[in-house]
Amino acid sequence: MLLLEQKIDTVLIVGGGKIAARKAAKLLDDCASVTLVAPKILPEIRNLSAAKMFLIKEREFKDTDIDAQDLVVAATSSKSLNTHISELCREKRISVNVVDNPDLSTVYFPAVFKKGGLSVGVATFGAAPGFAKAMKENLSDLVSENDMELLNKYIAARNSIDKNFTRLSDPLEGTLERKKTGKLFFVGAGPGDPELITIKGKKAIEDADLILYDGLVSSELLMLRGSSSKLLDVSKRKGAHGIIQEQINKLMIESVKGGLNVCRLKGGDPAIFGRLDEEIAALKKENLEFEIIPGVTAACSAAAEAGKSLTNRKNSHKLVISTGNTAENDIPKIFEPSGTVIFYMGLTHLKEITAQLIKEGVSEDSEVSVISRASLPGSCRISANLNEIDSAVKNSNLALKLPALIIVFIKKQA
C-alpha cells in the first residue's frame, strides 16, 4: 500500500540488502512489474525471483535505470547514492522513496494492517516508521470478528448498497446500517492520585468521545483523553452546584443517542455515594447501553493514609460505609457498636456524628481519624479519641479541605 494517488505499474528498487528485500516483497503484491538493481544481493531476494514480473539486475546502478519507471525506491547504504537517485527522480518527475529519509522522498510506505478483505495503512510520512508499525499492531485489537462479518456482507451485496452506506435493499434490508447509538462507561477515577486508576478505567478515558467528569477528578487523568475527545465539567459541590442531576442525565442520553462513547468519570468508586442509581435509571429508561468500571474508593485510600486496616479478625468483623450528609441531616444508626464505621461527606456534621455514636454506646476511647485529600500531595489527617475529635479538628492548625472522610475504629467493649 502506497500513499500515492496515481496507479503504480513499474517499480525500480536500488539496493540488495534486508530493507530492499522487504520492500520488494511488499511491492510485488501491489505492482505489475518490479526491477531490482544492486551489485550484491541477499539470498532471500533471489528467492523472490520466481515471481513472473520480478527482474533482478546484479550490477551497479545506472542513471538510465530510472527511465520509464512509475516509482523508484532507494534502499542502499550509501547516503550520497540515495541523494543522487532522489535528485534524478525529481528532475524527471518520477515518484521516489528514499528509505528512512522523508526529506528526500515524494512517496511514503505506510505500515499496513491486513485482515481478510480489509487493509488499513498507518503512516507518519517517514518521520517515525517504528511508531506507525506499533499503531498498526494495535489495530488487531480494534477490528472484531463482527466487523469482518459486516465487511463480508457488504462485499457480497455491494451492488445493492447506495452511496451513503446507510441502507441495503432486500433481502438484507437493514443488516448493514451503521450503529446509531454509542455506549456510556461509568468509570471510577479513584481517590485522587492518578496512578490509582484501573487499567480498564484508563482505556475508557482514552477511547471516549466525550468525558463528563466530576470536580474531584485529577487533571492528570483528564490528560489521558484522545486528541479529539471533548471534556465537560459536571461538578456538583456542596453549596455551589454548577449543574443539576437532571441536566447531567439529559447530556448522557443525548450524547449516547448521538452515537458517542461517553465516559462518566466519577471520583472514587461510582457506586458509592455517586448518584449512580439515578443515572443508570435514566439510561435504562431509554434502553441505552452502559458499563460500570469500578474504582478505588476514598475509604481505602484514607485507611492507607492512616496506616490502618479497616477490618480485624479479632476486634472488627464489620465495616459500615455511611454518609454523614443525609438529606434530613440525620446521623445514621449503627445498631451494634462494633467494627469500623466510615462517614463520607460528614466533616460539617462531625459534632453531631460523634454525639450520636456515643449515645448509641460506642466507647469514647475509640480512635477516630479525619482525613482529607487522601492519596494526594498535601493530604491532612487528624486523629483523636471519639470524645475529643471534634475539638481536635477545630483547634488544629492543619487546613482540612472538603471533602473529608471520618473513620471510626470502634473499640470493643470489655
CORJO-V340149 format. One record per backbone hydrogen bond with DSSP energy under -0.5 kcal/mol. CO is the residue of the C=O (numbers start at 1). NH is the residue of the N-H. Records with the same first field share a line. If there is no record, write none. Layout:
CO: NH ; NH
This chain:
1: 110
2: 4
7: 9
9: 33
10: 70 ; 71
11: 35
12: 14 ; 73
13: 15 ; 37
14: 75
16: 42
17: 21
18: 22
19: 23
20: 24
21: 25
22: 26
23: 27
24: 28
26: 29 ; 30
27: 30 ; 31
33: 11
34: 55
35: 13
36: 57
37: 15
42: 45 ; 46
43: 47
44: 48
45: 48
46: 49
47: 50
48: 51
51: 54
53: 34 ; 55
55: 36
56: 58
57: 38 ; 59
62: 65
63: 66
64: 67
66: 69
70: 95
71: 12
72: 74 ; 97
73: 14 ; 75
74: 99
77: 79
78: 82
79: 83
80: 84
81: 85
82: 86
83: 87
84: 88
85: 89
86: 90
87: 91
88: 92
89: 94
90: 93
95: 72
96: 106 ; 107
97: 74 ; 99
98: 101
101: 104
102: 105
108: 3 ; 110
111: 113 ; 122
112: 114
113: 120
115: 118
118: 115
120: 113
122: 111
124: 127
128: 132
129: 133
130: 134
131: 135
132: 136
133: 137
134: 138
135: 139
136: 139
137: 140
138: 141 ; 142
139: 142 ; 143
142: 144
144: 148
145: 149
146: 150
147: 151
148: 152
149: 153
150: 154
151: 155
152: 156
153: 157
155: 158
157: 160
158: 161
160: 169
162: 165
167: 162
169: 172
172: 175
174: 177
183: 262
184: 186 ; 291
185: 187 ; 264
186: 293
187: 189 ; 266
190: 268
193: 196
194: 197
198: 202
199: 203
200: 204
201: 205
202: 206
203: 207
204: 208
205: 208 ; 226
209: 230
210: 212 ; 263
211: 213 ; 232
212: 265
213: 234
214: 217
218: 221 ; 222
219: 223
221: 224
222: 225
226: 229
230: 211
232: 213 ; 234
235: 242 ; 243
237: 240
240: 237
244: 247 ; 248
245: 249
246: 250
247: 251
248: 252
249: 253
250: 254
251: 255
252: 256
253: 257
254: 258
255: 260
256: 182 ; 259
260: 183 ; 262
261: 209 ; 210
262: 185 ; 264
263: 212 ; 265
264: 187 ; 266
265: 214
266: 189
268: 190
269: 272
271: 273
275: 279
276: 280
277: 281
278: 282
279: 283
280: 284
281: 285
282: 286
283: 286 ; 288
284: 287
289: 184
291: 186 ; 293
292: 294
293: 188
295: 297
297: 300 ; 301
298: 302
299: 303
300: 304
301: 305
302: 306
303: 307 ; 308
304: 307
312: 316
315: 339
316: 312
318: 340
320: 322 ; 342
322: 344
326: 329
330: 332
334: 336
336: 338
339: 410
340: 320
341: 408
342: 322 ; 344
343: 406
344: 324
346: 349
347: 350
349: 353
350: 354
351: 355
352: 356
353: 357
354: 358
355: 359
356: 360
357: 362
358: 361
363: 366
364: 387
366: 386
367: 409
368: 384
369: 371 ; 407
370: 382
371: 405
372: 380
373: 376
376: 379
380: 372
382: 370
384: 368
385: 388 ; 389
388: 392
389: 393
390: 394
391: 395
392: 396
393: 396
398: 400
403: 373
404: 345 ; 346
405: 371 ; 407
406: 343 ; 408
407: 369 ; 409
408: 341 ; 410
409: 367
411: 363
